[in-house]
């Protein structure tokens, strides 16, 4: 009898020890999802904003959703990022919208020169075009998370530019169809060169001038190969950050909400970062010995005439929706 009691007590002890283990096995561990994101740029304000966006997502989801960021086209070049997100090769991507102008005129409208060249105009154009851009991305299995403008654009050159005649015949860096067309209208020869290749292109005389932001000029150390930057405003093109829609739908509801909330914050933060960069990066160019003279009235008049031509060409390509959007923009633009 005593042996039976002893055995029963031992079994009870074993069952008691096993119970917490069984209970712990019955409760599933929190699932972790790991995403990959590709961006084409180095450490400019867009990338810094994305890094904070990633940190916000991971904090809000308590690590249930983590994002591995590959910047500076280290995983995919600009031309392949959108397709990479569509096919699920990566779950998140950032692109310069106007770099995809071959696909749809609405991707390039913010790059049309002097259509929206002040901050209030750029924001009005963004409001007018966002529904069209979002709908186009949705049809391709992509969810637009947020957009951020670049800072003002200007001309980089080795010698002074008094009028567009000084750019005639030069090999001019183009990064999308709109800047290529602008080069043609100026009498320059457009050469497509992405940001990561600019330094080498100048060093090998593939290009002799370019039109881009102060931020990009700092990123590529423009003072090594140019002496002048003329801030003409021009346009404030947009970078778009988007996700693979199926990957988003596979997230649990709290993680998806956290992602969207972080994106909204990134949009607001990015706007302020872009405005700050416009001043700070101009100062940085100056500190490196570059000259930043104001553009001449002749040059500005020539550029605005080119802008009117390119706006009319854009509307022709965009069709009825383009006419509709442009009317909305002009009614709201200051």
TORKOL-4160 file (C-alpha; in steps of 0.2 Angstrom, whole numbers, padded with zeros to 4 digits, m for minus):
334
<pt num="1" X="0000" Y="0000" Z="0000"/>
<pt num="2" X="0014" Y="0012" Z="0004"/>
<pt num="3" X="0022" Y="0008" Z="m0012"/>
<pt num="4" X="0007" Y="0012" Z="m0022"/>
<pt num="5" X="0004" Y="0029" Z="m0012"/>
<pt num="6" X="0023" Y="0033" Z="m0016"/>
<pt num="7" X="0021" Y="0029" Z="m0034"/>
<pt num="8" X="0005" Y="0039" Z="m0035"/>
<pt num="9" X="0013" Y="0054" Z="m0027"/>
<pt num="10" X="0027" Y="0053" Z="m0039"/>
<pt num="11" X="0015" Y="0053" Z="m0054"/>
<pt num="12" X="0006" Y="0068" Z="m0047"/>
<pt num="13" X="0022" Y="0077" Z="m0045"/>
<pt num="14" X="0027" Y="0073" Z="m0063"/>
<pt num="15" X="0010" Y="0078" Z="m0070"/>
<pt num="16" X="0011" Y="0094" Z="m0060"/>
<pt num="17" X="0028" Y="0098" Z="m0068"/>
<pt num="18" X="0021" Y="0094" Z="m0085"/>
<pt num="19" X="0006" Y="0104" Z="m0084"/>
<pt num="20" X="0014" Y="0121" Z="m0086"/>
<pt num="21" X="0024" Y="0114" Z="m0101"/>
<pt num="22" X="0009" Y="0108" Z="m0109"/>
<pt num="23" X="0000" Y="0125" Z="m0106"/>
<pt num="24" X="0015" Y="0134" Z="m0114"/>
<pt num="25" X="0015" Y="0123" Z="m0129"/>
<pt num="26" X="m0004" Y="0126" Z="m0131"/>
<pt num="27" X="m0001" Y="0145" Z="m0133"/>
<pt num="28" X="0007" Y="0150" Z="m0150"/>
<pt num="29" X="0022" Y="0162" Z="m0150"/>
<pt num="30" X="0019" Y="0179" Z="m0158"/>
<pt num="31" X="0022" Y="0177" Z="m0176"/>
<pt num="32" X="0036" Y="0187" Z="m0184"/>
<pt num="33" X="0035" Y="0194" Z="m0201"/>
<pt num="34" X="0051" Y="0200" Z="m0210"/>
<pt num="35" X="0050" Y="0211" Z="m0225"/>
<pt num="36" X="0063" Y="0218" Z="m0236"/>
<pt num="37" X="0064" Y="0235" Z="m0243"/>
<pt num="38" X="0074" Y="0242" Z="m0258"/>
<pt num="39" X="0078" Y="0261" Z="m0261"/>
<pt num="40" X="0089" Y="0269" Z="m0275"/>
<pt num="41" X="0096" Y="0282" Z="m0264"/>
<pt num="42" X="0111" Y="0284" Z="m0252"/>
<pt num="43" X="0109" Y="0294" Z="m0235"/>
<pt num="44" X="0099" Y="0309" Z="m0240"/>
<pt num="45" X="0084" Y="0315" Z="m0231"/>
<pt num="46" X="0072" Y="0303" Z="m0240"/>
<pt num="47" X="0083" Y="0288" Z="m0234"/>
<pt num="48" X="0084" Y="0295" Z="m0216"/>
<pt num="49" X="0065" Y="0297" Z="m0216"/>
<pt num="50" X="0063" Y="0279" Z="m0222"/>
<pt num="51" X="0075" Y="0273" Z="m0208"/>
<pt num="52" X="0064" Y="0282" Z="m0195"/>
<pt num="53" X="0048" Y="0274" Z="m0203"/>
<pt num="54" X="0056" Y="0257" Z="m0202"/>
<pt num="55" X="0060" Y="0260" Z="m0183"/>
<pt num="56" X="0042" Y="0267" Z="m0180"/>
<pt num="57" X="0034" Y="0251" Z="m0188"/>
<pt num="58" X="0045" Y="0239" Z="m0178"/>
<pt num="59" X="0042" Y="0248" Z="m0162"/>
<pt num="60" X="0023" Y="0249" Z="m0164"/>
<pt num="61" X="0022" Y="0231" Z="m0169"/>
<pt num="62" X="0034" Y="0226" Z="m0155"/>
<pt num="63" X="0045" Y="0217" Z="m0167"/>
<pt num="64" X="0031" Y="0207" Z="m0175"/>
<pt num="65" X="0035" Y="0216" Z="m0192"/>
<pt num="66" X="0053" Y="0219" Z="m0195"/>
<pt num="67" X="0060" Y="0227" Z="m0211"/>
<pt num="68" X="0077" Y="0225" Z="m0218"/>
<pt num="69" X="0082" Y="0241" Z="m0228"/>
<pt num="70" X="0094" Y="0240" Z="m0243"/>
<pt num="71" X="0098" Y="0258" Z="m0248"/>
<pt num="72" X="0108" Y="0266" Z="m0263"/>
<pt num="73" X="0102" Y="0253" Z="m0276"/>
<pt num="74" X="0112" Y="0240" Z="m0267"/>
<pt num="75" X="0099" Y="0227" Z="m0269"/>
<pt num="76" X="0089" Y="0233" Z="m0285"/>
<pt num="77" X="0092" Y="0247" Z="m0296"/>
<pt num="78" X="0079" Y="0261" Z="m0298"/>
<pt num="79" X="0072" Y="0253" Z="m0314"/>
<pt num="80" X="0069" Y="0236" Z="m0306"/>
<pt num="81" X="0062" Y="0241" Z="m0289"/>
<pt num="82" X="0044" Y="0243" Z="m0294"/>
<pt num="83" X="0043" Y="0227" Z="m0303"/>
<pt num="84" X="0052" Y="0219" Z="m0288"/>
<pt num="85" X="0038" Y="0224" Z="m0276"/>
<pt num="86" X="0025" Y="0219" Z="m0288"/>
<pt num="87" X="0032" Y="0201" Z="m0290"/>
<pt num="88" X="0035" Y="0200" Z="m0271"/>
<pt num="89" X="0054" Y="0199" Z="m0273"/>
<pt num="90" X="0054" Y="0213" Z="m0260"/>
<pt num="91" X="0039" Y="0219" Z="m0250"/>
<pt num="92" X="0042" Y="0237" Z="m0249"/>
<pt num="93" X="0050" Y="0250" Z="m0262"/>
<pt num="94" X="0054" Y="0268" Z="m0265"/>
<pt num="95" X="0055" Y="0276" Z="m0282"/>
<pt num="96" X="0056" Y="0292" Z="m0290"/>
<pt num="97" X="0039" Y="0292" Z="m0298"/>
<pt num="98" X="0044" Y="0302" Z="m0313"/>
<pt num="99" X="0057" Y="0289" Z="m0317"/>
<pt num="100" X="0043" Y="0278" Z="m0322"/>
<pt num="101" X="0035" Y="0290" Z="m0335"/>
<pt num="102" X="0036" Y="0277" Z="m0348"/>
<pt num="103" X="0022" Y="0268" Z="m0339"/>
<pt num="104" X="0010" Y="0282" Z="m0337"/>
<pt num="105" X="0009" Y="0301" Z="m0339"/>
<pt num="106" X="0003" Y="0303" Z="m0321"/>
<pt num="107" X="0019" Y="0296" Z="m0314"/>
<pt num="108" X="0029" Y="0311" Z="m0322"/>
<pt num="109" X="0017" Y="0326" Z="m0320"/>
<pt num="110" X="0027" Y="0332" Z="m0305"/>
<pt num="111" X="0042" Y="0333" Z="m0315"/>
<pt num="112" X="0035" Y="0345" Z="m0329"/>
<pt num="113" X="0045" Y="0360" Z="m0327"/>
<pt num="114" X="0037" Y="0376" Z="m0320"/>
<pt num="115" X="0020" Y="0367" Z="m0318"/>
<pt num="116" X="0022" Y="0367" Z="m0299"/>
<pt num="117" X="0038" Y="0375" Z="m0294"/>
<pt num="118" X="0034" Y="0383" Z="m0277"/>
<pt num="119" X="0030" Y="0373" Z="m0261"/>
<pt num="120" X="0012" Y="0378" Z="m0260"/>
<pt num="121" X="0010" Y="0373" Z="m0279"/>
<pt num="122" X="0019" Y="0357" Z="m0276"/>
<pt num="123" X="0007" Y="0352" Z="m0262"/>
<pt num="124" X="m0008" Y="0357" Z="m0272"/>
<pt num="125" X="m0002" Y="0346" Z="m0287"/>
<pt num="126" X="0001" Y="0332" Z="m0275"/>
<pt num="127" X="m0017" Y="0333" Z="m0268"/>
<pt num="128" X="m0024" Y="0334" Z="m0286"/>
<pt num="129" X="m0014" Y="0319" Z="m0293"/>
<pt num="130" X="m0013" Y="0307" Z="m0278"/>
<pt num="131" X="m0030" Y="0298" Z="m0281"/>
<pt num="132" X="m0024" Y="0295" Z="m0299"/>
<pt num="133" X="m0007" Y="0289" Z="m0294"/>
<pt num="134" X="m0015" Y="0278" Z="m0280"/>
<pt num="135" X="m0027" Y="0270" Z="m0292"/>
<pt num="136" X="m0014" Y="0266" Z="m0305"/>
<pt num="137" X="m0003" Y="0258" Z="m0292"/>
<pt num="138" X="m0018" Y="0248" Z="m0285"/>
<pt num="139" X="m0021" Y="0240" Z="m0302"/>
<pt num="140" X="m0003" Y="0234" Z="m0302"/>
<pt num="141" X="m0005" Y="0225" Z="m0285"/>
<pt num="142" X="0004" Y="0240" Z="m0275"/>
<pt num="143" X="m0002" Y="0250" Z="m0261"/>
<pt num="144" X="0004" Y="0268" Z="m0260"/>
<pt num="145" X="0010" Y="0272" Z="m0242"/>
<pt num="146" X="0016" Y="0289" Z="m0244"/>
<pt num="147" X="0025" Y="0302" Z="m0255"/>
<pt num="148" X="0039" Y="0315" Z="m0251"/>
<pt num="149" X="0044" Y="0329" Z="m0262"/>
<pt num="150" X="0062" Y="0333" Z="m0267"/>
<pt num="151" X="0069" Y="0350" Z="m0263"/>
<pt num="152" X="0070" Y="0363" Z="m0277"/>
<pt num="153" X="0079" Y="0359" Z="m0293"/>
<pt num="154" X="0093" Y="0369" Z="m0301"/>
<pt num="155" X="0107" Y="0368" Z="m0314"/>
<pt num="156" X="0124" Y="0362" Z="m0311"/>
<pt num="157" X="0138" Y="0368" Z="m0323"/>
<pt num="158" X="0157" Y="0370" Z="m0323"/>
<pt num="159" X="0155" Y="0388" Z="m0330"/>
<pt num="160" X="0142" Y="0402" Z="m0329"/>
<pt num="161" X="0125" Y="0401" Z="m0336"/>
<pt num="162" X="0118" Y="0417" Z="m0342"/>
<pt num="163" X="0105" Y="0410" Z="m0353"/>
<pt num="164" X="0100" Y="0393" Z="m0360"/>
<pt num="165" X="0111" Y="0396" Z="m0375"/>
<pt num="166" X="0126" Y="0392" Z="m0363"/>
<pt num="167" X="0119" Y="0374" Z="m0361"/>
<pt num="168" X="0116" Y="0372" Z="m0380"/>
<pt num="169" X="0126" Y="0357" Z="m0386"/>
<pt num="170" X="0131" Y="0351" Z="m0369"/>
<pt num="171" X="0129" Y="0333" Z="m0364"/>
<pt num="172" X="0115" Y="0335" Z="m0351"/>
<pt num="173" X="0111" Y="0323" Z="m0337"/>
<pt num="174" X="0093" Y="0317" Z="m0339"/>
<pt num="175" X="0085" Y="0305" Z="m0326"/>
<pt num="176" X="0067" Y="0303" Z="m0334"/>
<pt num="177" X="0058" Y="0307" Z="m0350"/>
<pt num="178" X="0053" Y="0325" Z="m0344"/>
<pt num="179" X="0071" Y="0330" Z="m0341"/>
<pt num="180" X="0076" Y="0322" Z="m0357"/>
<pt num="181" X="0063" Y="0332" Z="m0366"/>
<pt num="182" X="0068" Y="0348" Z="m0357"/>
<pt num="183" X="0086" Y="0345" Z="m0363"/>
<pt num="184" X="0080" Y="0344" Z="m0381"/>
<pt num="185" X="0070" Y="0360" Z="m0380"/>
<pt num="186" X="0086" Y="0369" Z="m0373"/>
<pt num="187" X="0097" Y="0362" Z="m0387"/>
<pt num="188" X="0107" Y="0350" Z="m0376"/>
<pt num="189" X="0110" Y="0332" Z="m0378"/>
<pt num="190" X="0101" Y="0321" Z="m0365"/>
<pt num="191" X="0111" Y="0307" Z="m0357"/>
<pt num="192" X="0102" Y="0296" Z="m0345"/>
<pt num="193" X="0112" Y="0294" Z="m0329"/>
<pt num="194" X="0105" Y="0289" Z="m0312"/>
<pt num="195" X="0111" Y="0297" Z="m0296"/>
<pt num="196" X="0123" Y="0283" Z="m0291"/>
<pt num="197" X="0132" Y="0285" Z="m0307"/>
<pt num="198" X="0134" Y="0304" Z="m0308"/>
<pt num="199" X="0151" Y="0307" Z="m0301"/>
<pt num="200" X="0159" Y="0294" Z="m0314"/>
<pt num="201" X="0149" Y="0301" Z="m0328"/>
<pt num="202" X="0156" Y="0319" Z="m0325"/>
<pt num="203" X="0173" Y="0312" Z="m0322"/>
<pt num="204" X="0173" Y="0303" Z="m0339"/>
<pt num="205" X="0164" Y="0317" Z="m0348"/>
<pt num="206" X="0149" Y="0307" Z="m0352"/>
<pt num="207" X="0139" Y="0322" Z="m0345"/>
<pt num="208" X="0144" Y="0341" Z="m0343"/>
<pt num="209" X="0129" Y="0348" Z="m0335"/>
<pt num="210" X="0114" Y="0342" Z="m0325"/>
<pt num="211" X="0098" Y="0348" Z="m0317"/>
<pt num="212" X="0094" Y="0342" Z="m0300"/>
<pt num="213" X="0092" Y="0347" Z="m0281"/>
<pt num="214" X="0105" Y="0353" Z="m0269"/>
<pt num="215" X="0102" Y="0337" Z="m0259"/>
<pt num="216" X="0108" Y="0326" Z="m0274"/>
<pt num="217" X="0122" Y="0338" Z="m0277"/>
<pt num="218" X="0128" Y="0335" Z="m0260"/>
<pt num="219" X="0126" Y="0317" Z="m0261"/>
<pt num="220" X="0137" Y="0316" Z="m0277"/>
<pt num="221" X="0149" Y="0329" Z="m0270"/>
<pt num="222" X="0145" Y="0340" Z="m0285"/>
<pt num="223" X="0159" Y="0352" Z="m0280"/>
<pt num="224" X="0172" Y="0339" Z="m0287"/>
<pt num="225" X="0166" Y="0342" Z="m0305"/>
<pt num="226" X="0156" Y="0358" Z="m0305"/>
<pt num="227" X="0157" Y="0376" Z="m0299"/>
<pt num="228" X="0140" Y="0383" Z="m0301"/>
<pt num="229" X="0122" Y="0379" Z="m0295"/>
<pt num="230" X="0108" Y="0390" Z="m0301"/>
<pt num="231" X="0092" Y="0387" Z="m0290"/>
<pt num="232" X="0077" Y="0389" Z="m0302"/>
<pt num="233" X="0064" Y="0380" Z="m0292"/>
<pt num="234" X="0059" Y="0371" Z="m0308"/>
<pt num="235" X="0049" Y="0357" Z="m0300"/>
<pt num="236" X="0048" Y="0347" Z="m0284"/>
<pt num="237" X="0047" Y="0329" Z="m0290"/>
<pt num="238" X="0041" Y="0315" Z="m0278"/>
<pt num="239" X="0047" Y="0299" Z="m0271"/>
<pt num="240" X="0034" Y="0286" Z="m0268"/>
<pt num="241" X="0035" Y="0273" Z="m0255"/>
<pt num="242" X="0023" Y="0258" Z="m0258"/>
<pt num="243" X="0020" Y="0240" Z="m0252"/>
<pt num="244" X="0015" Y="0224" Z="m0261"/>
<pt num="245" X="m0004" Y="0223" Z="m0258"/>
<pt num="246" X="m0004" Y="0204" Z="m0255"/>
<pt num="247" X="0010" Y="0206" Z="m0242"/>
<pt num="248" X="0000" Y="0220" Z="m0233"/>
<pt num="249" X="m0016" Y="0209" Z="m0233"/>
<pt num="250" X="m0007" Y="0195" Z="m0225"/>
<pt num="251" X="m0002" Y="0205" Z="m0210"/>
<pt num="252" X="m0012" Y="0205" Z="m0194"/>
<pt num="253" X="m0024" Y="0220" Z="m0192"/>
<pt num="254" X="m0014" Y="0228" Z="m0178"/>
<pt num="255" X="0002" Y="0227" Z="m0189"/>
<pt num="256" X="m0006" Y="0234" Z="m0204"/>
<pt num="257" X="m0013" Y="0248" Z="m0194"/>
<pt num="258" X="0004" Y="0252" Z="m0187"/>
<pt num="259" X="0012" Y="0252" Z="m0204"/>
<pt num="260" X="m0001" Y="0264" Z="m0211"/>
<pt num="261" X="0001" Y="0275" Z="m0196"/>
<pt num="262" X="0020" Y="0276" Z="m0197"/>
<pt num="263" X="0018" Y="0280" Z="m0216"/>
<pt num="264" X="0006" Y="0295" Z="m0212"/>
<pt num="265" X="0019" Y="0301" Z="m0199"/>
<pt num="266" X="0033" Y="0299" Z="m0212"/>
<pt num="267" X="0024" Y="0309" Z="m0225"/>
<pt num="268" X="0022" Y="0324" Z="m0213"/>
<pt num="269" X="0040" Y="0322" Z="m0207"/>
<pt num="270" X="0047" Y="0320" Z="m0225"/>
<pt num="271" X="0039" Y="0337" Z="m0230"/>
<pt num="272" X="0048" Y="0346" Z="m0216"/>
<pt num="273" X="0064" Y="0337" Z="m0220"/>
<pt num="274" X="0063" Y="0342" Z="m0238"/>
<pt num="275" X="0060" Y="0360" Z="m0234"/>
<pt num="276" X="0075" Y="0360" Z="m0222"/>
<pt num="277" X="0086" Y="0351" Z="m0234"/>
<pt num="278" X="0083" Y="0365" Z="m0247"/>
<pt num="279" X="0091" Y="0377" Z="m0236"/>
<pt num="280" X="0104" Y="0366" Z="m0228"/>
<pt num="281" X="0110" Y="0358" Z="m0243"/>
<pt num="282" X="0112" Y="0375" Z="m0252"/>
<pt num="283" X="0123" Y="0381" Z="m0238"/>
<pt num="284" X="0133" Y="0365" Z="m0239"/>
<pt num="285" X="0137" Y="0367" Z="m0258"/>
<pt num="286" X="0142" Y="0385" Z="m0253"/>
<pt num="287" X="0153" Y="0379" Z="m0239"/>
<pt num="288" X="0162" Y="0368" Z="m0252"/>
<pt num="289" X="0167" Y="0383" Z="m0263"/>
<pt num="290" X="0153" Y="0382" Z="m0275"/>
<pt num="291" X="0144" Y="0398" Z="m0282"/>
<pt num="292" X="0125" Y="0399" Z="m0281"/>
<pt num="293" X="0121" Y="0415" Z="m0291"/>
<pt num="294" X="0103" Y="0419" Z="m0294"/>
<pt num="295" X="0097" Y="0414" Z="m0312"/>
<pt num="296" X="0095" Y="0429" Z="m0324"/>
<pt num="297" X="0078" Y="0435" Z="m0329"/>
<pt num="298" X="0082" Y="0429" Z="m0347"/>
<pt num="299" X="0085" Y="0412" Z="m0341"/>
<pt num="300" X="0069" Y="0411" Z="m0331"/>
<pt num="301" X="0059" Y="0417" Z="m0345"/>
<pt num="302" X="0066" Y="0404" Z="m0357"/>
<pt num="303" X="0063" Y="0390" Z="m0344"/>
<pt num="304" X="0045" Y="0395" Z="m0341"/>
<pt num="305" X="0042" Y="0395" Z="m0359"/>
<pt num="306" X="0049" Y="0377" Z="m0360"/>
<pt num="307" X="0038" Y="0373" Z="m0345"/>
<pt num="308" X="0022" Y="0379" Z="m0355"/>
<pt num="309" X="0027" Y="0368" Z="m0370"/>
<pt num="310" X="0030" Y="0353" Z="m0359"/>
<pt num="311" X="0014" Y="0355" Z="m0349"/>
<pt num="312" X="0004" Y="0356" Z="m0366"/>
<pt num="313" X="0013" Y="0340" Z="m0371"/>
<pt num="314" X="0009" Y="0331" Z="m0355"/>
<pt num="315" X="m0009" Y="0335" Z="m0356"/>
<pt num="316" X="m0010" Y="0328" Z="m0374"/>
<pt num="317" X="m0002" Y="0312" Z="m0367"/>
<pt num="318" X="m0013" Y="0311" Z="m0352"/>
<pt num="319" X="m0029" Y="0313" Z="m0361"/>
<pt num="320" X="m0046" Y="0317" Z="m0353"/>
<pt num="321" X="m0040" Y="0312" Z="m0335"/>
<pt num="322" X="m0025" Y="0324" Z="m0338"/>
<pt num="323" X="m0037" Y="0338" Z="m0342"/>
<pt num="324" X="m0048" Y="0335" Z="m0327"/>
<pt num="325" X="m0033" Y="0334" Z="m0315"/>
<pt num="326" X="m0025" Y="0349" Z="m0322"/>
<pt num="327" X="m0041" Y="0359" Z="m0320"/>
<pt num="328" X="m0042" Y="0353" Z="m0302"/>
<pt num="329" X="m0024" Y="0358" Z="m0299"/>
<pt num="330" X="m0026" Y="0375" Z="m0306"/>
<pt num="331" X="m0042" Y="0379" Z="m0297"/>
<pt num="332" X="m0033" Y="0375" Z="m0280"/>
<pt num="333" X="m0015" Y="0381" Z="m0284"/>
<pt num="334" X="m0010" Y="0397" Z="m0276"/>
